[in-house]
């Protein structure tokens, strides 16, 4: 179930500080609304993900896969060299 909660409730649920929540809002890492009184309400409980967060996750996965392939190649090369002796 998706809902919009206050900054304080978000801080309590996710155990992060006020500055960190404001940083998430400023960098569009969370979906939010601004109330008529100027307060932030943050969307939680949805299975949708902010596009920037999705793109960053894809980028991290690609980097991790690349590093893994490099490590595999290094290990295979090391094994080949050791078997030559």
N, C-alpha and C positions, 0 to 999 in steps of 0.2 A: 504494500500500500504506500503510495507516495503522499507526502505532506510537506508543508513549509514550516520550518521551525525557526525560533529566534537564534541570534548569535550565541546567547548564553546557553541555550539548550544544546546547540551544536558543539560548543566548547565542552559541555558536560559529557555528552554522548561519545565524542571522539577524543576526549582527554588532550585537547590542545589549547593553547593560549589565545587570547584575544587578538594579538598582533598576527599570529599565524592564520586565524580565520579571515582577518581583513586582507591578508596577502593572497589567500585562496580566492577571495572575491575579486580583488584587484587584477589578478592574472587569469580570471575566468575559468578557474579550475573547479568551481562549483556553480550550479545554477541558482539564481537568487532573484528575488523581487524586492523592490523598495516600497514600503508602505506609504500611505498618505502623510504619516508623521515623520517620514524620512528614515525609518528603521529598516534594517535588512531582514529578510526572511529567506532562509536557505532551504532548497529542495532536497529532501532525503527520501529513501525508501523506494526509489524507482530503479528499474533495471537499465535505464538509459544512461549513457555516459556522455559527458561533454566532449565535443569533437577534438578539442585540443588535448584532452587527457587520452583519448583514443589514439590520436596520431603519435603522441609521446610514447605510449605503450608499444605501438608498432615499431617505432624507431628503436626503442630499447631492446625489443625482441630481435630485431635485425642485427643490431650491434652484438648482442649476446651470441647469436647464431654464428656470426662471422668470427668472433673470438674463439668459439668452440671449434670451428673448422680449422682455424690456425693452430690451436693446441693439438688437435688430432694429427695434423700434418707434421708438426714438430715431433710428436711422440712416435709416429710411424717412421720418420726419417732417422730418429735416434735408434729405434729398434733395428732398422736395416743396417746402420753403421756398426752397431754392436754385433750383429750376426755375421758381418763380413770378417771380423777379427777371428 
